[in-house]
Amino acid sequence: MGEEKEKPQEKPQEKKEEKKDHHHVKDGVKRFGNAVTFGAGASIGNKIVDSIL
């Protein structure tokens, strides 16, 4: 009865790893958005140049 059991504590490293994973996903989405924007701009620019020529 006099013994106290220690409660397992969460490791701070696990939370940091989750944040890193979230950060990588966020970067991937941002890069994809930039690629889509660049592709759309390139397509519009190509149509403008073709119409001039």
C-alpha positions in Angstrom: 0.0 0.0 0.0 2.8 2.4 0.8 4.3 2.0 -2.7 3.5 4.6 -5.3 3.6 3.6 -8.9 5.1 6.2 -11.3 2.9 7.2 -14.2 4.5 6.9 -17.6 5.3 10.3 -18.9 5.1 11.3 -22.5 8.4 11.7 -24.2 8.9 15.2 -25.6 10.8 13.8 -28.5 7.6 12.1 -29.8 5.8 15.5 -30.0 8.7 17.0 -31.9 8.7 14.2 -34.5 4.9 14.8 -35.1 5.6 18.5 -35.6 8.4 17.6 -38.1 6.1 15.4 -40.0 3.4 18.0 -40.1 6.0 20.6 -41.3 7.1 18.3 -44.2 3.5 17.8 -45.3 3.0 21.6 -45.2 6.1 22.1 -47.3 5.0 19.5 -49.8 1.6 21.2 -50.2 3.2 24.6 -50.5 5.5 23.3 -53.3 2.7 21.6 -55.1 0.7 24.9 -55.0 3.7 26.8 -56.4 4.1 24.2 -59.1 0.4 24.5 -60.1 0.7 28.3 -60.1 3.9 28.2 -62.2 2.3 25.7 -64.7 -0.8 27.9 -65.1 1.3 31.0 -65.6 3.5 29.2 -68.2 0.4 28.0 -70.1 -1.1 31.5 -70.2 2.2 33.0 -71.2 2.5 30.4 -74.0 -1.0 31.2 -75.3 -0.1 35.0 -75.3 3.1 34.4 -77.2 1.4 32.1 -79.7 -1.3 34.7 -80.3 1.3 37.4 -81.0 3.2 35.2 -83.4 
